[in-house]
Amino acid sequence: MTNKFSFQQILLNQLQIPIELLSKYKQLGLNEKEVMLVLQLLRYLQIRNEFPTPYELSQHVTMDEQECANLLRKLVQKNLLSIEKKENENKQLSEAYSLDPLWEKLFIEEEIEIQEEQTIGTIFIVFEQEFGRPLSPFEIETINTWIDEDEIAPALIKAGLRESVLMGKLNFKYIDRILREWKKKGIHSVDQARDASKKFHSTQSTSKQENIPKRDTSFYYNWLEEEN
């Protein structure tokens, strides 16, 4: 009976810990002491103590009260822990720790990363569809450079591809000129690129109507060569 009761108590007094926390805390810039403090906060939240003091936390770890206070402050500074104001039914205010910022970084940002990876994966397919052939290793490396080194969003790269198709200049050198000029002009979104294109296209249409000589009939060639 005693063993059965003990096992039952063990089963009833468990703390659920997300696997992602244990496998990815290093990526979040956390060390083992900070993770242990997070686990202690989880334990206190589970027993309805939403704002344990550094002293209370220090009673269950190998860190003193001051170190616990410092680590709590670091967690807040890293945007992994927040302090919220709560009001009870008697209109009394109290403070409570919230680990929502930590869960958002672990789960929501992970979902964003997955979506970004999928977007990056599709960009190669889009290029191959437009070029009508598999991309060469050099072309693949060029796209990777745009994404990783130049930090150009995949959506903006696709916009550059569409513009090159529209202008009948489907080649990587031309697309690269478009993207670099966009970056130089502070254009970082598809909407900004579209607005810039419309403005210049409108200017070019007016020039044609007035029969003003142009150095080139290419929309983007002139746009890329224009002075600020």
C-alpha positions in Angstrom: 0.0 0.0 0.0 2.8 2.4 0.9 4.6 1.8 -2.5 1.3 2.2 -4.4 0.6 5.5 -2.6 4.1 6.7 -3.3 3.9 5.9 -7.0 0.6 7.6 -7.2 2.0 10.7 -5.6 4.9 10.7 -8.1 2.4 10.4 -11.0 0.3 13.2 -9.7 3.2 15.6 -8.9 4.8 15.9 -12.3 6.0 19.0 -14.1 5.5 19.1 -17.9 8.5 20.5 -19.7 8.4 21.3 -23.4 11.0 19.2 -25.3 11.8 22.3 -27.4 13.1 24.1 -24.2 15.6 21.3 -23.5 16.7 20.9 -27.1 16.9 24.6 -28.1 17.7 26.7 -25.1 21.3 27.1 -26.3 19.9 28.7 -29.5 18.0 31.2 -27.4 21.2 32.2 -25.6 20.3 30.5 -22.3 22.7 28.6 -20.0 21.9 25.8 -17.7 21.4 28.0 -14.6 18.9 30.1 -16.5 17.0 27.0 -17.7 16.9 25.7 -14.1 15.4 29.0 -13.0 12.8 28.7 -15.8 11.9 25.3 -14.5 11.5 26.5 -11.0 9.3 29.3 -12.2 7.2 26.7 -14.0 6.9 24.7 -10.8 5.8 27.8 -8.8 3.3 28.7 -11.5 1.9 25.2 -11.3 1.3 25.6 -7.5 -0.4 29.0 -8.1 2.5 31.1 -6.9 2.8 33.5 -9.8 5.5 35.8 -8.4 8.0 33.9 -6.4 10.8 36.0 -4.8 14.4 35.5 -5.6 14.8 34.2 -2.0 12.1 31.6 -2.6 13.7 30.5 -5.8 17.1 30.3 -4.1 15.8 27.7 -1.7 15.5 25.1 -4.5 18.7 25.8 -6.5 22.4 26.0 -5.9 22.3 29.8 -6.4 22.0 32.4 -3.8 19.2 35.1 -3.6 21.3 37.7 -5.4 22.2 35.4 -8.3 18.6 34.4 -8.7 17.6 38.1 -8.9 20.3 38.8 -11.5 19.2 35.8 -13.6 15.6 36.9 -13.5 16.6 40.4 -14.7 18.6 38.8 -17.5 15.6 36.7 -18.6 13.5 39.9 -18.7 16.2 41.7 -20.7 16.4 38.8 -23.2 12.7 39.1 -23.7 12.1 35.6 -22.5 10.3 36.5 -19.3 7.8 39.3 -18.6 6.2 40.8 -15.5 2.5 41.4 -15.8 0.1 43.4 -13.7 -3.0 41.5 -12.5 -6.2 42.7 -10.8 -8.2 40.4 -8.6 -12.0 40.5 -8.0 -11.3 43.0 -5.2 -9.6 45.4 -7.6 -6.3 44.7 -5.9 -3.2 44.8 -8.1 -0.5 42.1 -8.1 2.4 41.1 -10.2 3.0 37.8 -12.0 5.7 36.3 -14.0 4.8 35.2 -17.5 6.8 32.8 -19.7 4.8 33.6 -22.8 7.7 35.5 -24.4 9.8 32.3 -24.1 7.1 30.1 -25.6 6.6 32.5 -28.5 10.3 32.4 -29.3 10.3 28.6 -29.1 7.1 27.8 -31.0 5.8 30.8 -33.0 9.3 31.9 -34.3 10.0 28.2 -35.1 6.8 28.2 -37.2 8.0 31.3 -39.0 11.4 29.7 -39.6 9.7 26.7 -41.2 7.6 28.9 -43.4 10.7 30.9 -44.4 12.5 27.6 -45.3 9.6 26.5 -47.4 9.5 29.9 -49.1 13.3 29.7 -49.8 12.8 26.2 -51.2 10.1 27.3 -53.6 12.1 30.2 -55.0 14.4 27.7 -56.8 11.4 26.0 -58.3 10.0 29.4 -59.5 13.3 30.3 -61.1 13.5 26.9 -62.9 10.0 27.3 -64.2 10.7 30.8 -65.6 14.0 29.7 -67.1 12.5 26.5 -68.4 15.5 24.4 -67.2 17.4 23.3 -64.1 19.5 26.0 -62.5 23.3 25.7 -62.7 25.4 25.5 -59.5 26.5 29.1 -60.1 22.9 30.3 -60.4 21.9 28.4 -57.2 24.9 30.0 -55.4 23.8 33.4 -56.7 20.3 33.0 -55.2 21.8 31.8 -51.9 24.1 34.9 -51.9 21.1 37.2 -52.3 19.3 35.5 -49.4 22.2 34.9 -47.0 24.7 37.6 -47.6 22.6 40.4 -49.1 19.7 39.5 -46.8 17.1 40.1 -49.6 13.7 38.6 -48.8 12.7 35.7 -51.1 9.5 37.6 -52.1 11.6 40.5 -53.3 13.8 38.2 -55.3 10.8 36.8 -56.9 9.6 40.3 -57.7 12.9 41.0 -59.4 12.5 37.8 -61.4 9.0 38.9 -62.5 10.3 42.3 -63.6 13.1 40.8 -65.7 10.5 38.5 -67.3 8.2 41.4 -68.0 11.0 43.4 -69.6 12.2 40.4 -71.7 15.6 40.4 -70.0 15.6 37.0 -68.3 19.2 36.6 -67.0 20.8 36.6 -63.6 23.0 39.6 -64.2 20.0 41.8 -65.0 18.1 40.5 -61.9 21.1 41.2 -59.8 21.2 44.8 -61.0 17.6 45.2 -60.1 18.0 43.8 -56.6 21.1 45.8 -55.8 19.5 49.0 -57.0 16.4 48.3 -54.9 18.6 47.8 -51.9 20.6 51.0 -52.6 17.4 53.0 -52.8 16.1 51.5 -49.5 13.4 49.3 -51.2 12.9 46.3 -49.0 9.4 45.1 -49.7 7.5 44.0 -52.8 5.0 46.9 -52.3 7.9 49.4 -52.3 9.3 47.9 -55.5 6.0 47.9 -57.2 5.4 51.6 -56.3 8.9 52.5 -57.6 8.2 50.6 -60.9 4.8 52.3 -61.4 6.3 55.8 -60.8 9.1 55.3 -63.2 6.8 53.6 -65.8 4.5 56.6 -65.6 7.4 58.9 -66.2 8.6 56.9 -69.2 5.1 56.9 -70.7 5.0 60.7 -70.4 8.4 60.9 -72.0 7.2 58.8 -75.0 4.2 61.0 -75.5 6.3 64.1 -75.6 8.8 62.3 -78.0 11.7 63.0 -75.8 14.7 61.0 -77.0 15.8 58.3 -74.7 19.1 56.5 -74.4 17.4 53.1 -74.2 13.9 51.8 -74.5 14.3 49.4 -71.6 12.3 50.4 -68.6 14.6 49.0 -66.0 17.8 50.0 -67.8 17.0 53.6 -67.5 15.6 53.2 -64.0 18.9 51.6 -62.9 21.0 54.3 -64.5 19.1 57.3 -63.2 20.8 59.6 -60.8 19.4 60.2 -57.2 
